[in-house]
Amino acid sequence: MSTFWSNVSPRRAIRDIWQILGAPSEFRFPALAIAALITGSIFWLMVNQEGRALPPPPKILYFESWRADRSDKDIIAGNIRAAREAKAQAAAEEARAEDMRQMYKAVGSATGLDTDTMYKQGKIDRIAEDKARAAKDQALLNRFLDKGAKPVIDPEATATP
C-alpha cells in the first residue's frame, strides 16, 4: 500500500505533465486542448445539473392550543363536525374505489374472466371486514366508556345497517 501512495503526489503529477508537454510531438498541444475541452465539459455538465437537497424536516405540532373557555357543547360540536368530514372523505374514497372496481371488472370481462363471481366475493370480503372493524370499535367503546354512559351520537347521522 505504501508503494501506491509514494507514486501519488502533486509534484510527481506536475513533473509528468511537464515531461509530456516537453516531448517533441506535433499533436501535443491539440491533444492537450481536446483533453482540457473534454474534462471541462464533463465538469460543466456536472455543475449545471440540478441537484436536490434533502427535504426540510417536517414541522411537528405536539398539541393544538384550544381556547380555555370552550364548553363541553363546543367540544362535542367540533367532534361531530370532524366525524362528518371523516365520513365524507371515506365515502368519496369508497366511490373512487368502486369506480376502479368497475373499470377492472370491464377489463376482466373483456379478457374472459368471471368478474361477477370475483366482484361478489370481494363484496362479501369487504362486508366481513366492515363488520370486524365495527365489532372492534364497539369493543373499544365498551372498554373505555363508563358503565351506563351513552356515547354522543351525531343527530343527523343516518342509521347504518
DRENPA-3360 file (N, C-alpha, C; in nm, 2 decimals, always signed):
BEGIN
1 = MSTFWSNV = +0.08/-0.12/+0.00/+0.00/+0.00/+0.00/+0.09/+0.12/+0.00 ~ +0.20/+0.12/+0.07/+0.29/+0.24/+0.07/+0.35/+0.27/-0.06 ~ +0.36/+0.17/-0.15/+0.42/+0.20/-0.28/+0.31/+0.27/-0.37 ~ +0.19/+0.25/-0.35/+0.08/+0.32/-0.42/+0.09/+0.47/-0.38 ~ +0.10/+0.50/-0.25/+0.10/+0.64/-0.21/+0.23/+0.71/-0.24 ~ +0.33/+0.64/-0.26/+0.46/+0.70/-0.30/+0.46/+0.75/-0.44 ~ +0.37/+0.69/-0.53/+0.36/+0.73/-0.66/+0.26/+0.84/-0.68 ~ +0.18/+0.87/-0.58/+0.08/+0.97/-0.59/+0.12/+1.09/-0.52;
9 = SPRRAIRD = +0.15/+1.20/-0.59/+0.19/+1.32/-0.53/+0.17/+1.43/-0.63 ~ +0.14/+1.55/-0.59/+0.12/+1.67/-0.68/+0.26/+1.70/-0.76 ~ +0.37/+1.68/-0.69/+0.50/+1.71/-0.75/+0.52/+1.61/-0.86 ~ +0.49/+1.49/-0.84/+0.51/+1.38/-0.94/+0.41/+1.41/-1.06 ~ +0.29/+1.45/-1.04/+0.19/+1.48/-1.14/+0.24/+1.60/-1.23 ~ +0.29/+1.71/-1.16/+0.35/+1.82/-1.24/+0.47/+1.78/-1.32 ~ +0.55/+1.70/-1.27/+0.67/+1.66/-1.34/+0.63/+1.57/-1.46 ~ +0.53/+1.48/-1.44/+0.48/+1.40/-1.56/+0.42/+1.49/-1.67;
17 = IWQILGAP = +0.34/+1.59/-1.63/+0.28/+1.67/-1.73/+0.38/+1.76/-1.81 ~ +0.48/+1.80/-1.73/+0.59/+1.88/-1.79/+0.67/+1.79/-1.89 ~ +0.69/+1.67/-1.85/+0.76/+1.58/-1.94/+0.69/+1.55/-2.07 ~ +0.55/+1.53/-2.06/+0.47/+1.51/-2.17/+0.47/+1.63/-2.26 ~ +0.45/+1.75/-2.20/+0.44/+1.87/-2.28/+0.58/+1.90/-2.35 ~ +0.68/+1.87/-2.28/+0.82/+1.90/-2.33/+0.86/+1.80/-2.44 ~ +0.80/+1.69/-2.45/+0.84/+1.59/-2.56/+0.80/+1.65/-2.69 ~ +0.89/+1.63/-2.79/+0.86/+1.69/-2.92/+0.76/+1.60/-2.99;
25 = SEFRFPAL = +0.64/+1.66/-3.02/+0.53/+1.59/-3.09/+0.45/+1.69/-3.16 ~ +0.40/+1.67/-3.28/+0.31/+1.76/-3.35/+0.17/+1.77/-3.29 ~ +0.13/+1.67/-3.21/-0.01/+1.66/-3.16/-0.02/+1.70/-3.01 ~ +0.09/+1.74/-2.95/+0.08/+1.76/-2.81/-0.01/+1.88/-2.77 ~ -0.01/+1.99/-2.84/-0.10/+2.10/-2.80/-0.24/+2.07/-2.84 ~ -0.27/+2.02/-2.96/-0.41/+1.98/-2.99/-0.47/+1.87/-2.90 ~ -0.38/+1.78/-2.86/-0.43/+1.67/-2.77/-0.45/+1.73/-2.63 ~ -0.37/+1.83/-2.59/-0.39/+1.89/-2.46/-0.52/+1.98/-2.46;
33 = AIAALITG = -0.55/+2.04/-2.58/-0.67/+2.12/-2.59/-0.79/+2.03/-2.59 ~ -0.79/+1.92/-2.66/-0.90/+1.83/-2.66/-0.92/+1.77/-2.52 ~ -0.82/+1.73/-2.45/-0.83/+1.67/-2.32/-0.89/+1.77/-2.22 ~ -0.84/+1.90/-2.23/-0.90/+2.00/-2.15/-1.04/+2.03/-2.18 ~ -1.08/+2.03/-2.31/-1.22/+2.05/-2.35/-1.31/+1.94/-2.30 ~ -1.27/+1.82/-2.31/-1.35/+1.71/-2.27/-1.37/+1.71/-2.11 ~ -1.25/+1.73/-2.04/-1.26/+1.74/-1.90/-1.35/+1.86/-1.85 ~ -1.33/+1.97/-1.92/-1.40/+2.09/-1.88/-1.55/+2.07/-1.91;
41 = SIFWLMVN = -1.59/+2.01/-2.02/-1.73/+1.99/-2.05/-1.79/+1.89/-1.95 ~ -1.72/+1.79/-1.91/-1.77/+1.70/-1.81/-1.80/+1.77/-1.68 ~ -1.70/+1.85/-1.63/-1.73/+1.93/-1.51/-1.84/+2.03/-1.53 ~ -1.85/+2.09/-1.65/-1.95/+2.19/-1.67/-2.09/+2.12/-1.66 ~ -2.10/+2.00/-1.72/-2.23/+1.93/-1.71/-2.26/+1.89/-1.57 ~ -2.16/+1.85/-1.49/-2.19/+1.82/-1.35/-2.23/+1.94/-1.27 ~ -2.17/+2.05/-1.29/-2.20/+2.17/-1.22/-2.34/+2.22/-1.25 ~ -2.38/+2.21/-1.38/-2.51/+2.27/-1.42/-2.63/+2.17/-1.40;
49 = QEGRALPP = -2.60/+2.05/-1.36/-2.71/+1.96/-1.32/-2.78/+2.01/-1.20 ~ -2.91/+1.99/-1.20/-2.99/+2.04/-1.09/-2.99/+1.94/-0.98 ~ -2.93/+1.97/-0.87/-2.92/+1.87/-0.76/-3.03/+1.91/-0.66 ~ -3.08/+1.81/-0.59/-3.18/+1.83/-0.49/-3.13/+1.80/-0.36 ~ -3.16/+1.88/-0.26/-3.11/+1.86/-0.13/-3.22/+1.78/-0.06 ~ -3.19/+1.74/+0.06/-3.28/+1.67/+0.14/-3.40/+1.76/+0.17 ~ -3.52/+1.70/+0.18/-3.64/+1.79/+0.21/-3.62/+1.84/+0.35 ~ -3.69/+1.96/+0.38/-3.68/+2.01/+0.51/-3.75/+1.92/+0.61;
57 = PPKILYFE = -3.70/+1.91/+0.73/-3.77/+1.82/+0.83/-3.91/+1.87/+0.85 ~ -4.00/+1.78/+0.88/-4.14/+1.82/+0.90/-4.16/+1.90/+1.03 ~ -4.25/+1.99/+1.02/-4.29/+2.07/+1.14/-4.37/+1.98/+1.23 ~ -4.33/+1.97/+1.36/-4.40/+1.88/+1.45/-4.49/+1.97/+1.54 ~ -4.62/+1.93/+1.54/-4.71/+2.00/+1.62/-4.75/+1.90/+1.73 ~ -4.70/+1.92/+1.85/-4.72/+1.83/+1.96/-4.87/+1.83/+2.01 ~ -4.93/+1.95/+2.01/-5.07/+1.96/+2.06/-5.12/+2.09/+2.00 ~ -5.25/+2.09/+1.98/-5.31/+2.21/+1.94/-5.35/+2.29/+2.06;
65 = SWRADRSD = -5.35/+2.42/+2.04/-5.39/+2.51/+2.15/-5.54/+2.54/+2.14 ~ -5.61/+2.50/+2.24/-5.76/+2.52/+2.24/-5.79/+2.64/+2.33 ~ -5.90/+2.70/+2.30/-5.94/+2.81/+2.39/-5.98/+2.75/+2.53 ~ -5.94/+2.82/+2.63/-5.97/+2.77/+2.77/-6.11/+2.78/+2.80 ~ -6.19/+2.87/+2.74/-6.33/+2.89/+2.77/-6.42/+2.80/+2.69 ~ -6.37/+2.70/+2.62/-6.46/+2.61/+2.54/-6.55/+2.53/+2.64 ~ -6.68/+2.52/+2.60/-6.77/+2.44/+2.68/-6.77/+2.30/+2.62 ~ -6.83/+2.21/+2.70/-6.85/+2.07/+2.65/-6.93/+2.07/+2.52;
73 = KDIIAGNI = -7.03/+2.16/+2.51/-7.11/+2.16/+2.39/-7.03/+2.20/+2.27 ~ -6.93/+2.29/+2.28/-6.84/+2.33/+2.17/-6.75/+2.21/+2.14 ~ -6.70/+2.14/+2.23/-6.61/+2.03/+2.21/-6.69/+1.92/+2.13 ~ -6.81/+1.89/+2.18/-6.89/+1.79/+2.11/-6.93/+1.83/+1.97 ~ -6.96/+1.96/+1.95/-6.99/+2.01/+1.81/-6.87/+1.99/+1.72 ~ -6.75/+2.02/+1.78/-6.63/+2.01/+1.70/-6.60/+1.86/+1.66 ~ -6.62/+1.77/+1.76/-6.60/+1.63/+1.73/-6.70/+1.58/+1.63 ~ -6.83/+1.63/+1.63/-6.93/+1.58/+1.54/-6.89/+1.64/+1.40;
81 = RAAREAKA = -6.85/+1.76/+1.39/-6.81/+1.82/+1.26/-6.69/+1.74/+1.20 ~ -6.59/+1.71/+1.29/-6.48/+1.63/+1.24/-6.52/+1.49/+1.19 ~ -6.61/+1.43/+1.27/-6.66/+1.30/+1.23/-6.73/+1.30/+1.09 ~ -6.81/+1.41/+1.07/-6.88/+1.42/+0.94/-6.78/+1.44/+0.83 ~ -6.68/+1.52/+0.85/-6.58/+1.54/+0.75/-6.51/+1.40/+0.72 ~ -6.48/+1.33/+0.82/-6.41/+1.20/+0.80/-6.50/+1.10/+0.73 ~ -6.63/+1.10/+0.76/-6.73/+1.01/+0.69/-6.74/+1.06/+0.54 ~ -6.74/+1.19/+0.52/-6.75/+1.24/+0.38/-6.63/+1.19/+0.30;
89 = QAAAEEAR = -6.51/+1.20/+0.36/-6.39/+1.16/+0.29/-6.39/+1.01/+0.27 ~ -6.43/+0.94/+0.36/-6.44/+0.79/+0.35/-6.54/+0.75/+0.24 ~ -6.65/+0.83/+0.23/-6.75/+0.80/+0.12/-6.69/+0.83/-0.01 ~ -6.62/+0.94/-0.02/-6.56/+0.98/-0.15/-6.45/+0.87/-0.19 ~ -6.37/+0.83/-0.09/-6.27/+0.72/-0.12/-6.34/+0.59/-0.17 ~ -6.45/+0.56/-0.10/-6.52/+0.44/-0.14/-6.58/+0.45/-0.28 ~ -6.63/+0.57/-0.32/-6.68/+0.59/-0.45/-6.57/+0.58/-0.56 ~ -6.45/+0.63/-0.53/-6.34/+0.61/-0.62/-6.30/+0.47/-0.63;
97 = AEDMRQMY = -6.30/+0.40/-0.52/-6.26/+0.25/-0.52/-6.37/+0.17/-0.60 ~ -6.49/+0.21/-0.59/-6.60/+0.14/-0.66/-6.58/+0.17/-0.81 ~ -6.55/+0.29/-0.85/-6.52/+0.32/-0.99/-6.40/+0.23/-1.04 ~ -6.30/+0.22/-0.96/-6.18/+0.14/-1.00/-6.23/-0.01/-1.02 ~ -6.31/-0.06/-0.92/-6.36/-0.19/-0.93/-6.44/-0.22/-1.06 ~ -6.52/-0.12/-1.10/-6.60/-0.13/-1.22/-6.51/-0.13/-1.34 ~ -6.40/-0.05/-1.34/-6.31/-0.05/-1.45/-6.24/-0.18/-1.46 ~ -6.19/-0.23/-1.35/-6.12/-0.36/-1.35/-6.22/-0.47/-1.39;
105 = KAVGSATG = -6.35/-0.46/-1.35/-6.45/-0.56/-1.39/-6.47/-0.56/-1.55 ~ -6.47/-0.44/-1.61/-6.48/-0.43/-1.75/-6.36/-0.49/-1.82 ~ -6.24/-0.46/-1.77/-6.12/-0.52/-1.83/-6.12/-0.67/-1.82 ~ -6.16/-0.72/-1.70/-6.17/-0.86/-1.68/-6.27/-0.93/-1.77 ~ -6.38/-0.87/-1.79/-6.49/-0.92/-1.87/-6.43/-0.93/-2.02 ~ -6.36/-0.83/-2.06/-6.31/-0.83/-2.19/-6.20/-0.94/-2.21 ~ -6.13/-0.98/-2.11/-6.03/-1.08/-2.12/-6.08/-1.22/-2.09 ~ -6.21/-1.23/-2.06/-6.27/-1.36/-2.05/-6.27/-1.41/-1.90;
113 = LDTDTMYK = -6.25/-1.33/-1.81/-6.26/-1.37/-1.67/-6.40/-1.37/-1.61 ~ -6.43/-1.45/-1.51/-6.56/-1.45/-1.45/-6.56/-1.34/-1.34 ~ -6.59/-1.21/-1.39/-6.58/-1.10/-1.30/-6.69/-1.09/-1.20 ~ -6.81/-1.14/-1.24/-6.93/-1.13/-1.15/-6.90/-1.21/-1.02 ~ -6.84/-1.33/-1.03/-6.81/-1.41/-0.91/-6.71/-1.34/-0.83 ~ -6.60/-1.29/-0.89/-6.50/-1.22/-0.82/-6.55/-1.09/-0.75 ~ -6.64/-1.02/-0.82/-6.69/-0.90/-0.76/-6.78/-0.93/-0.64 ~ -6.86/-1.04/-0.65/-6.94/-1.08/-0.54/-6.86/-1.12/-0.42;
121 = QGKIDRIA = -6.75/-1.20/-0.45/-6.66/-1.24/-0.34/-6.59/-1.13/-0.27 ~ -6.55/-1.03/-0.35/-6.49/-0.91/-0.30/-6.58/-0.83/-0.21 ~ -6.71/-0.82/-0.26/-6.81/-0.75/-0.18/-6.83/-0.82/-0.04 ~ -6.84/-0.95/-0.05/-6.86/-1.03/+0.08/-6.74/-1.01/+0.17 ~ -6.62/-1.01/+0.11/-6.50/-0.98/+0.20/-6.50/-0.84/+0.26 ~ -6.54/-0.74/+0.18/-6.55/-0.60/+0.23/-6.65/-0.59/+0.34 ~ -6.76/-0.66/+0.33/-6.87/-0.65/+0.43/-6.82/-0.72/+0.56 ~ -6.74/-0.83/+0.54/-6.69/-0.90/+0.66/-6.58/-0.81/+0.73;
129 = EDKARAAK = -6.50/-0.74/+0.65/-6.40/-0.65/+0.71/-6.47/-0.54/+0.79 ~ -6.58/-0.48/+0.73/-6.65/-0.38/+0.79/-6.72/-0.42/+0.92 ~ -6.77/-0.55/+0.92/-6.83/-0.60/+1.05/-6.72/-0.62/+1.15 ~ -6.61/-0.67/+1.11/-6.50/-0.69/+1.21/-6.45/-0.56/+1.26 ~ -6.44/-0.46/+1.18/-6.40/-0.33/+1.23/-6.50/-0.27/+1.32 ~ -6.63/-0.28/+1.29/-6.74/-0.23/+1.38/-6.74/-0.31/+1.51 ~ -6.71/-0.44/+1.51/-6.71/-0.51/+1.64/-6.59/-0.47/+1.72 ~ -6.47/-0.44/+1.65/-6.35/-0.39/+1.73/-6.38/-0.25/+1.79;
137 = DQALLNRF = -6.45/-0.17/+1.71/-6.48/-0.03/+1.76/-6.57/-0.04/+1.88 ~ -6.67/-0.13/+1.87/-6.77/-0.14/+1.98/-6.70/-0.20/+2.10 ~ -6.61/-0.29/+2.08/-6.53/-0.34/+2.20/-6.45/-0.23/+2.27 ~ -6.39/-0.15/+2.19/-6.31/-0.04/+2.24/-6.40/+0.06/+2.32 ~ -6.52/+0.09/+2.26/-6.61/+0.18/+2.32/-6.66/+0.12/+2.45 ~ -6.69/-0.01/+2.45/-6.74/-0.07/+2.58/-6.63/-0.07/+2.68 ~ -6.50/-0.08/+2.64/-6.39/-0.09/+2.73/-6.37/+0.04/+2.80 ~ -6.37/+0.15/+2.72/-6.34/+0.28/+2.78/-6.45/+0.37/+2.82;
145 = LDKGAKPV = -6.57/+0.33/+2.78/-6.69/+0.42/+2.82/-6.74/+0.38/+2.96 ~ -6.77/+0.47/+3.04/-6.81/+0.45/+3.17/-6.94/+0.36/+3.17 ~ -6.96/+0.28/+3.27/-7.08/+0.19/+3.27/-7.21/+0.28/+3.28 ~ -7.30/+0.25/+3.19/-7.43/+0.33/+3.19/-7.42/+0.46/+3.11 ~ -7.30/+0.50/+3.07/-7.29/+0.63/+2.99/-7.32/+0.59/+2.85 ~ -7.38/+0.69/+2.78/-7.41/+0.67/+2.64/-7.32/+0.76/+2.55 ~ -7.27/+0.70/+2.44/-7.19/+0.78/+2.36/-7.26/+0.90/+2.29 ~ -7.19/+1.00/+2.26/-7.26/+1.11/+2.19/-7.27/+1.07/+2.04;
153 = IDPEATAT = -7.39/+1.08/+1.99/-7.41/+1.04/+1.85/-7.46/+1.16/+1.77 ~ -7.41/+1.17/+1.65/-7.45/+1.28/+1.56/-7.60/+1.27/+1.53 ~ -7.67/+1.37/+1.56/-7.82/+1.37/+1.54/-7.86/+1.35/+1.40 ~ -7.77/+1.40/+1.31/-7.80/+1.40/+1.16/-7.75/+1.27/+1.09 ~ -7.68/+1.19/+1.17/-7.62/+1.07/+1.11/-7.73/+0.97/+1.07 ~ -7.71/+0.91/+0.96/-7.80/+0.81/+0.91/-7.77/+0.67/+0.98 ~ -7.87/+0.60/+1.01/-7.85/+0.47/+1.07/-7.78/+0.37/+0.97 ~ -7.68/+0.30/+1.02/-7.61/+0.21/+0.93/-7.67/+0.07/+0.95;
161 = P = -7.68/-0.01/+0.85/-7.74/-0.14/+0.87/-7.65/-0.24/+0.94;
% end
